[in-house]
């Protein structure tokens, strides 16, 4: 699969989180709508209201739309903006993790539960205690431990926090200072809360120094994801305003991770948000662009393409304009 495939044509979808459950690929994306809100750097025009879940049983096979799995109106603590989700499975239960602004317009991370990977999902009464910002991504390490990665700048509100506490005036560090880090926290055994205080995920340069805030081509902006290949942990993410998908590698789910390069060059549209999934012995990148909508950055479409590694484990960079 050397050329990308668009997966959903009947509605706009973005931020696809892909997992293999029960021998099928399940995709958990956000659902773009034309809300009529002018574009701004805080992302108010991304006013999503529900999630549709999709699945396919072969790479070239038909995509099944399982309908609405969760909607803003069904979440007790909801305010607005149901952004990029992720999912996990443990002991036959399925967990949908989602960022959502509460009634005070602060992003929190919620969780909903189902007996089926496609839902529908029942949301908990309250968000995860101590959660903030956006883009939850949950990694199953295969030993019974599940880790949540999260965080996003600008509209994702990560710059409003230091050491997991809100600060009075949110701001990014100066260009010469270390960049803000994504966060990671071990989940409790019931998958519903953090089992610890979230920790910084350090991304280092080739000299072992934290990436600087001014290094916009490499520093973390949003869209954390973790996968494992040949015994190494690969932490991947979006650089946001420079529109790259990058990755770094390490020896622990907690990091630190050393920057390695770009997975995907810029696509048509402002954001890049992705997932990486192995299926039938091959690896695939799931992502989105705005080509089908004619370049409208808030109306995106999800796609997939085969991901390849070289003999040293480096990911071969993919052209985002394919």
PyMOL commands that set and color helices and strands:
alter all, ss='L'
color gray80, all
select helices_A, chain A and resi 72-74+154-156+158-160+240-242
alter helices_A, ss='H'
color red, helices_A
select strands_A, chain A and resi 5-6+13-21+24-31+50-56+64-71+78-82+86-90+93-102+107-114+122-123+137-140+146-150+161-162+165-166+182-186+199-201+203-204+222-229+232-238+245-250+257-264+275-279+282-289+301-307
alter strands_A, ss='S'
color yellow, strands_A
deselect
rebuild
show_as cartoon
